[in-house]
């Protein structure tokens, strides 16, 4: 096996990996400014148009664990290049779409490309020297939030002043450029594992996730007590345990559940679900408060572009804070960093009780939450890679990314229910009330505090004396 850091320049490698993460996450926010217009643009209903978002979620959830395992088997750099193919194709298909079906297909392809982020995080362990690993992991992890926050105002500006198709053509060019940069600047990564892909496990996990996430994400549209919703959730409750039974018995599992059951990995994954829940709650609420009419008494009357610009500094804050989190992990361990991140997120949510009345106040809230997210997201891969063998870093990080996705999906469902139940009548239409927004923010605060409580149960650092390399680079056996 090649030594970490062999070949390639560390600065160039980290930059390419971070750009890849930002571009991949940016493609997920492209349609946000278009959501209200999609029924007209695609000639369909609002309910059907929501599949443009759901397709990306489902495709990413199903394929990311598979891509992680393939990265372990055939090399992470190779699979990162593979992931850029559906990213580019998805953008092109969306740019050419004139109806719902091709748009949904294109968005599904874009979701398949999301595996580039956990693969990139895992590849850092293979291509960087130990002294560069901690900061690089933190930056790559925060790239998901950076791309999402920066993509919103950019997409809003392009959608408002140019053709919406230009969004997807630009994303296609960026995705293609990422593939070229990976090919030129990232050195090959060796296959870290032996065996073959577990096709039955991949199909079982995919089926279980589709049932679970589809039931959760579409439950509000279909009705939480409808036969379709209950049937999907019941199917998930049957399929996922059967998948777990299979994974414990097959020779080359898609996800090694025995490794996943180690306390550090298990609790990190549970914390990831809760942090993902907390992270997404404020992003759903703040953008609505910024855009609701001032006549409601609590809306701030901002345009989509202005609202995106108010939220953009949170993405920059993640970029700024990632090296600070890496230094904290190196000095005190990633457990402490995750704890600090969770508590700062809770502080951000708590401050919203006093700061909802102005755009500047919401800017403070989102930046505080972004600092917490940056700390938390940067520490999770370090905790995972500190507890799994090198041969399973791709699969383990991809599974952790999946846990975050489940958290965000559940958050969207819970916050959606809260906002749909606590409403006011405004000109004959129901809008979320101020009480609904405050309740949603308090739920996000509670989730952040729950993440901090889970972090307390994580095993502490085993090395009693300070070490010279980042904790993320230390394998715990």
C-alpha positions as CSV (number, residue, x, y, z in Angstrom):
1,X,0.0,0.0,0.0
2,X,1.2,3.5,-0.8
3,X,2.3,5.6,2.1
4,X,-0.1,8.5,2.9
5,X,1.0,11.6,1.2
6,X,2.9,9.8,-1.6
7,X,2.5,11.8,-4.8
8,X,0.6,15.0,-5.3
9,X,1.0,18.3,-3.5
10,X,-1.0,18.5,-0.2
11,X,-2.2,22.1,-0.8
12,X,-3.5,21.2,-4.3
13,X,-5.1,18.0,-3.1
14,X,-7.0,19.6,-0.2
15,X,-8.2,22.4,-2.5
16,X,-9.5,20.0,-5.1
17,X,-11.3,17.9,-2.5
18,X,-12.9,21.0,-0.9
19,X,-14.0,22.3,-4.3
20,X,-15.4,18.9,-5.2
21,X,-17.5,18.9,-2.0
22,X,-18.7,22.5,-2.5
23,X,-19.8,21.8,-6.1
24,X,-21.5,18.5,-5.2
25,X,-23.5,20.2,-2.4
26,X,-24.1,23.3,-4.5
27,X,-26.0,21.1,-7.0
28,X,-28.4,20.1,-4.3
29,X,-29.5,23.7,-3.6
30,X,-29.9,24.8,-7.3
31,X,-33.6,24.2,-7.3
32,X,-34.5,26.0,-4.1
33,X,-35.1,29.4,-5.8
34,X,-37.2,27.5,-8.4
35,X,-39.5,25.5,-6.1
36,X,-42.4,27.9,-6.3
37,X,-42.1,28.2,-10.1
38,X,-41.5,24.5,-10.9
39,X,-45.2,23.6,-11.4
40,X,-45.5,26.3,-14.1
41,X,-42.1,25.6,-15.6
42,X,-42.7,21.9,-15.9
43,X,-46.5,21.9,-16.4
44,X,-47.3,19.8,-13.3
45,X,-48.8,20.1,-9.8
46,X,-47.0,21.4,-6.8
47,X,-47.2,18.0,-5.2
48,X,-45.6,16.3,-8.2
49,X,-43.0,19.0,-8.5
50,X,-41.8,18.1,-5.0
51,X,-40.3,15.0,-6.6
52,X,-37.6,17.2,-8.0
53,X,-36.2,17.5,-4.4
54,X,-37.2,14.0,-3.3
55,X,-35.5,12.2,-6.2
56,X,-32.1,13.7,-5.2
57,X,-32.5,12.7,-1.6
58,X,-33.4,9.1,-2.4
59,X,-30.7,8.6,-5.1
60,X,-28.1,10.0,-2.8
61,X,-29.1,7.9,0.2
62,X,-29.2,4.7,-1.8
63,X,-26.0,5.1,-3.7
64,X,-23.7,6.8,-1.2
65,X,-23.1,3.7,0.9
66,X,-22.5,1.6,-2.2
67,X,-20.0,4.2,-3.6
68,X,-18.2,4.1,-0.2
69,X,-17.7,0.4,-0.3
70,X,-16.6,0.5,-4.0
71,X,-14.1,3.1,-3.0
72,X,-12.6,0.7,-0.4
73,X,-12.5,-2.1,-3.0
74,X,-11.3,-0.3,-6.1
75,X,-9.8,2.9,-4.9
76,X,-11.4,6.1,-3.7
77,X,-10.0,8.4,-6.3
78,X,-11.3,6.1,-9.1
79,X,-14.8,6.2,-7.5
80,X,-14.7,9.9,-7.1
81,X,-14.2,10.2,-10.8
82,X,-17.1,7.9,-11.3
83,X,-19.3,10.1,-9.1
84,X,-18.6,13.1,-11.3
85,X,-20.2,11.4,-14.3
86,X,-23.8,11.4,-13.0
87,X,-23.2,14.9,-11.6
88,X,-22.4,16.2,-15.1
89,X,-25.1,14.1,-16.8
90,X,-27.7,15.1,-14.2
91,X,-27.0,18.8,-14.7
92,X,-27.2,18.5,-18.5
93,X,-30.5,16.5,-18.4
94,X,-32.0,19.1,-16.0
95,X,-30.9,22.0,-18.3
96,X,-32.6,20.4,-21.2
97,X,-35.7,19.3,-19.3
98,X,-39.1,20.6,-20.4
99,X,-41.3,18.4,-18.3
100,X,-41.3,16.7,-14.9
101,X,-40.0,13.2,-15.9
102,X,-36.6,14.3,-17.3
103,X,-36.1,16.8,-14.5
104,X,-36.7,14.1,-11.9
105,X,-34.3,11.8,-13.7
106,X,-31.6,14.5,-13.8
107,X,-32.0,15.3,-10.2
108,X,-31.7,11.6,-9.3
109,X,-28.4,11.5,-11.3
110,X,-27.2,14.5,-9.3
111,X,-28.0,12.7,-6.1
112,X,-25.9,9.8,-7.2
113,X,-22.9,12.1,-7.4
114,X,-23.1,13.0,-3.7
115,X,-20.9,10.1,-2.9
116,X,-17.9,12.2,-3.9
117,X,-18.0,14.0,-0.5
118,X,-17.5,11.0,1.8
119,X,-15.1,9.4,-0.7
120,X,-13.1,12.5,-0.7
121,X,-12.9,12.6,3.1
122,X,-11.8,9.0,3.2
123,X,-9.2,9.5,0.4
124,X,-7.5,12.2,2.5
125,X,-6.3,9.5,4.8
126,X,-4.6,7.8,1.9
127,X,-3.0,10.8,0.2
128,X,-2.0,13.3,2.9
129,X,0.7,13.3,5.5
130,X,-0.6,13.0,9.1
131,X,0.1,16.6,10.0
132,X,-2.2,17.8,7.2
133,X,-5.0,15.4,7.8
134,X,-7.0,17.0,10.6
135,X,-7.4,20.5,8.9
136,X,-8.2,18.8,5.6
137,X,-10.9,16.6,7.0
138,X,-12.5,19.6,8.7
139,X,-12.5,21.7,5.5
140,X,-13.8,18.8,3.4
141,X,-16.6,18.0,5.9
142,X,-17.7,21.6,6.1
143,X,-17.8,21.9,2.3
144,X,-21.3,20.4,2.4
145,X,-22.6,23.4,4.4
146,X,-20.4,25.9,2.5
147,X,-21.8,24.8,-0.9
148,X,-25.4,24.9,0.4
149,X,-25.1,28.3,1.9
150,X,-23.2,29.9,-1.0
151,X,-25.3,28.2,-3.6
152,X,-28.6,29.7,-2.4
153,X,-27.9,33.4,-3.3
154,X,-26.0,32.5,-6.5
155,X,-28.9,30.3,-7.7
156,X,-31.4,33.0,-6.7
157,X,-29.5,35.7,-8.6
158,X,-29.1,33.6,-11.7
159,X,-32.8,32.5,-11.6
160,X,-33.9,36.1,-11.1
161,X,-31.8,37.8,-13.8
162,X,-31.1,35.0,-16.3
163,X,-32.6,31.7,-17.5
164,X,-33.1,29.0,-14.9
165,X,-31.4,26.6,-17.4
166,X,-28.2,28.6,-17.0
167,X,-28.0,27.3,-13.4
168,X,-27.7,23.7,-14.6
169,X,-25.4,24.5,-17.5
170,X,-23.1,26.3,-15.0
171,X,-23.2,23.4,-12.6
172,X,-22.4,21.0,-15.4
173,X,-19.3,22.9,-16.3
174,X,-18.2,23.1,-12.6
175,X,-18.8,19.4,-12.2
176,X,-16.8,18.6,-15.3
177,X,-14.0,20.8,-14.1
178,X,-14.0,19.0,-10.7
179,X,-13.5,15.7,-12.5
180,X,-10.6,17.1,-14.5
181,X,-9.0,18.5,-11.4
182,X,-9.3,15.2,-9.5
183,X,-7.8,13.3,-12.5
184,X,-4.9,15.7,-12.7
185,X,-4.1,16.7,-9.1
186,X,-5.2,13.9,-6.8
187,X,-2.8,10.9,-6.8
188,X,-4.2,7.4,-7.2
189,X,-5.5,5.8,-4.0
190,X,-4.9,2.1,-3.5
191,X,-7.6,-0.4,-3.0
192,X,-7.8,-0.8,0.8
193,X,-10.0,-3.8,1.0
194,X,-10.4,-7.2,-0.7
195,X,-13.6,-9.1,-1.6
196,X,-16.5,-8.2,-3.8
197,X,-19.5,-5.9,-3.6
198,X,-22.5,-7.3,-1.6
199,X,-25.3,-6.9,-4.2
200,X,-27.9,-8.4,-2.0
201,X,-26.9,-6.0,0.8
202,X,-26.9,-3.1,-1.6
203,X,-30.4,-3.9,-2.8
204,X,-31.7,-4.6,0.7
205,X,-30.3,-1.3,2.1
206,X,-31.6,0.6,-1.0
207,X,-35.1,-0.8,-0.6
208,X,-35.2,-0.2,3.1
209,X,-34.0,3.4,2.7
210,X,-36.4,4.2,-0.1
211,X,-39.3,3.0,2.0
212,X,-38.1,4.9,5.1
213,X,-37.2,8.2,3.5
214,X,-40.1,8.2,1.0
215,X,-42.5,7.6,3.9
216,X,-41.0,10.3,6.0
217,X,-40.4,12.9,3.3
218,X,-43.8,12.5,1.6
219,X,-45.9,11.7,4.7
220,X,-47.2,15.3,5.0
221,X,-48.4,15.3,1.3
222,X,-50.0,11.8,1.5
223,X,-51.2,12.0,5.0
224,X,-49.4,10.4,8.0
225,X,-52.2,7.9,8.5
226,X,-52.6,7.1,4.8
227,X,-52.2,3.5,3.7
228,X,-49.3,4.5,1.4
229,X,-47.3,6.2,4.2
230,X,-47.9,3.6,6.8
231,X,-47.2,0.8,4.3
232,X,-43.9,2.3,3.4
233,X,-42.8,2.8,7.0
234,X,-44.0,-0.7,7.9
235,X,-42.0,-2.1,4.9
236,X,-38.9,-0.2,6.1
237,X,-39.4,-1.7,9.6
238,X,-39.3,-5.2,8.1
239,X,-36.6,-4.8,5.3
240,X,-34.0,-2.9,7.4
241,X,-33.7,-5.5,10.2
242,X,-33.6,-8.3,7.5
243,X,-30.8,-6.3,5.8
244,X,-28.9,-6.2,9.1
245,X,-29.4,-9.9,9.6
246,X,-27.9,-10.5,6.1
247,X,-25.0,-8.2,6.7
248,X,-24.0,-10.0,9.8
249,X,-23.8,-13.3,7.9
250,X,-22.4,-12.5,4.5
251,X,-18.6,-12.8,4.0
252,X,-18.1,-9.4,2.4
253,X,-20.8,-7.1,3.8
254,X,-21.7,-3.8,2.3
255,X,-21.5,-2.3,5.8
256,X,-19.6,-4.2,8.5
257,X,-22.1,-3.9,11.3
258,X,-19.7,-5.3,13.8
259,X,-17.4,-2.4,13.2
260,X,-20.4,0.0,13.1
261,X,-21.5,-1.3,16.6
262,X,-18.2,-0.2,18.2
263,X,-19.2,2.5,20.8
264,X,-17.2,5.3,19.1
265,X,-18.7,4.5,15.6
266,X,-22.2,3.8,16.8
267,X,-22.5,6.9,19.0
268,X,-21.0,9.1,16.4
269,X,-23.5,7.9,13.9
270,X,-26.4,8.5,16.3
271,X,-25.0,12.0,17.0
272,X,-24.8,12.5,13.3
273,X,-28.5,11.9,12.9
274,X,-29.3,14.4,15.7
275,X,-26.9,17.0,14.4
276,X,-28.3,16.6,10.9
277,X,-31.8,17.2,12.3
278,X,-30.7,20.3,14.2
279,X,-28.7,21.7,11.3
280,X,-31.6,21.5,8.8
281,X,-34.3,23.0,11.1
282,X,-32.9,26.5,11.1
283,X,-32.3,26.4,7.3
284,X,-36.0,25.6,6.8
285,X,-37.2,28.3,9.1
286,X,-34.9,31.3,8.6
287,X,-35.4,31.5,4.8
288,X,-39.2,31.6,5.3
289,X,-39.1,34.3,8.0
290,X,-36.8,36.4,5.8
291,X,-39.2,36.2,2.8
292,X,-42.7,36.4,4.4
293,X,-44.4,39.8,4.0
294,X,-43.8,42.4,6.7
295,X,-47.6,42.7,7.0
296,X,-47.7,39.4,8.9
297,X,-46.0,41.2,11.8
298,X,-43.0,38.9,11.9
299,X,-42.0,38.4,8.3
300,X,-39.1,40.5,7.0
301,X,-40.2,41.0,3.4
302,X,-36.9,40.1,1.7
303,X,-36.6,39.0,-1.9
304,X,-35.3,35.5,-2.6
305,X,-31.9,37.0,-3.6
306,X,-31.7,39.3,-0.6
307,X,-32.7,36.3,1.7
308,X,-30.0,34.2,0.1
309,X,-27.4,37.0,0.6
310,X,-28.4,37.3,4.3
311,X,-27.7,33.5,4.7
312,X,-24.5,33.4,2.6
313,X,-22.2,34.5,5.5
314,X,-23.0,31.3,7.4
315,X,-21.3,29.3,4.6
316,X,-18.2,31.5,4.8
317,X,-18.2,31.1,8.6
318,X,-17.9,27.4,8.2
319,X,-14.9,27.8,5.9
320,X,-13.3,30.2,8.4
321,X,-14.0,28.0,11.5
322,X,-12.9,24.6,10.0
323,X,-9.2,25.0,10.8
324,X,-10.1,26.2,14.3
325,X,-12.0,23.0,14.8
326,X,-9.1,21.0,13.4
327,X,-6.7,22.5,15.9
328,X,-9.2,21.8,18.8
329,X,-9.4,18.2,17.7
330,X,-5.6,17.9,17.5
331,X,-5.3,19.4,21.0
332,X,-8.2,17.9,22.9
333,X,-9.6,15.2,20.6
334,X,-12.6,15.2,18.1
335,X,-15.0,14.3,20.9
336,X,-14.4,17.7,22.5
337,X,-14.9,19.4,19.1
338,X,-18.2,17.6,18.6
339,X,-19.3,18.7,22.1
340,X,-18.4,22.3,21.5
341,X,-20.1,22.3,18.1
342,X,-23.3,20.9,19.5
343,X,-23.4,23.5,22.3
344,X,-22.7,26.4,20.0
345,X,-25.5,25.2,17.8
346,X,-27.8,25.1,20.8
347,X,-26.6,28.7,21.6
348,X,-27.5,29.8,18.1
349,X,-31.0,28.4,18.4
350,X,-31.5,29.8,21.8
351,X,-30.4,33.2,20.7
352,X,-33.2,33.1,18.0
353,X,-35.8,33.7,20.7
354,X,-34.5,37.3,20.9
355,X,-33.3,37.9,17.4
356,X,-36.1,36.8,15.0
357,X,-37.2,40.4,14.5
358,X,-34.5,41.6,12.0
359,X,-32.4,40.3,9.1
360,X,-29.3,41.2,11.1
361,X,-30.5,39.2,14.1
362,X,-31.1,36.2,11.9
363,X,-27.6,36.7,10.4
364,X,-26.2,36.3,14.0
365,X,-28.4,33.2,14.5
366,X,-27.3,31.5,11.3
367,X,-23.6,32.3,11.8
368,X,-23.7,30.9,15.3
369,X,-25.3,27.7,14.0
370,X,-22.8,27.6,11.2
371,X,-19.9,27.7,13.7
372,X,-21.5,24.8,15.6
373,X,-22.1,22.9,12.4
374,X,-18.5,23.5,11.2
375,X,-17.1,22.1,14.5
376,X,-19.5,19.1,14.5
377,X,-19.2,18.1,10.9
378,X,-15.4,18.4,11.0
379,X,-15.1,16.1,14.0
380,X,-17.4,13.3,12.8
381,X,-15.1,11.8,10.1
382,X,-12.2,12.1,12.6
383,X,-14.1,10.1,15.1
384,X,-15.1,7.5,12.5
385,X,-11.7,7.1,11.0
386,X,-10.1,6.9,14.4
387,X,-12.2,3.8,15.1
388,X,-12.3,1.8,11.9
389,X,-9.5,0.0,9.9
390,X,-8.1,1.7,6.8
391,X,-9.8,-0.9,4.7
392,X,-13.3,0.4,5.7
393,X,-12.9,4.1,5.8
394,X,-14.9,4.6,2.6
395,X,-17.8,2.5,3.7
396,X,-17.8,3.9,7.2
397,X,-17.7,7.6,6.2
398,X,-20.4,7.0,3.5
399,X,-22.6,5.3,6.1
400,X,-22.0,8.3,8.4
401,X,-23.0,10.7,5.6
402,X,-26.2,8.6,5.2
403,X,-27.0,9.1,8.9
404,X,-26.8,12.9,8.5
405,X,-29.2,12.6,5.5
406,X,-31.7,10.6,7.6
407,X,-31.4,13.4,10.3
408,X,-32.2,16.1,7.7
409,X,-35.1,14.2,6.2
410,X,-36.7,13.6,9.6
411,X,-36.1,17.3,10.5
412,X,-37.9,18.4,7.3
413,X,-40.8,16.2,8.2
414,X,-41.0,17.3,11.9
415,X,-40.6,21.0,11.2
416,X,-43.0,20.7,8.3
417,X,-45.7,19.3,10.6
418,X,-45.1,22.0,13.2
419,X,-45.3,24.8,10.7
420,X,-48.4,23.3,9.1
421,X,-50.2,23.0,12.4
422,X,-49.3,26.4,13.9
423,X,-50.6,28.9,11.2
424,X,-52.3,32.2,10.7
425,X,-54.8,33.3,8.1
426,X,-53.2,35.9,5.8
427,X,-55.4,37.1,2.9
428,X,-57.2,33.9,2.7
429,X,-54.2,31.6,2.8
430,X,-52.6,29.8,5.7
431,X,-49.0,30.9,6.6
432,X,-46.8,29.5,9.4
433,X,-47.3,31.6,12.5
434,X,-44.6,33.2,14.6
435,X,-45.3,30.6,17.3
436,X,-44.7,27.9,14.8
437,X,-41.3,29.3,13.9
438,X,-40.3,29.7,17.5
439,X,-41.4,26.2,18.3
440,X,-39.4,24.9,15.4
441,X,-36.3,26.7,16.6
442,X,-36.7,25.4,20.1
443,X,-37.0,21.8,18.7
444,X,-33.7,22.5,16.8
445,X,-32.2,23.7,20.1
446,X,-33.3,20.5,21.9
447,X,-31.8,18.4,19.1
448,X,-28.4,20.2,19.5
449,X,-28.5,19.6,23.3
450,X,-29.4,16.0,22.6
451,X,-26.3,15.7,20.4
452,X,-24.2,17.1,23.2
453,X,-25.6,14.6,25.6
454,X,-24.9,11.7,23.2
455,X,-21.3,13.0,22.8
456,X,-20.7,12.7,26.5
457,X,-21.1,8.9,26.2
458,X,-18.4,8.7,23.5
459,X,-15.1,7.0,24.6
460,X,-12.5,9.6,25.6
461,X,-9.0,9.9,24.1
462,X,-6.9,6.9,24.9
463,X,-3.5,8.5,24.6
464,X,-2.9,10.2,28.0
465,X,-0.2,12.6,26.8
466,X,-0.5,15.2,24.1
467,X,0.4,13.9,20.6
468,X,2.1,15.8,17.7
469,X,-0.4,14.7,15.0
470,X,-4.1,15.4,14.8
471,X,-6.3,13.1,16.6
472,X,-8.0,12.3,13.3
473,X,-4.9,10.6,12.1
474,X,-4.6,8.3,15.0
475,X,-6.1,4.8,14.7
476,X,-7.5,3.5,17.9
477,X,-7.4,-0.2,18.3
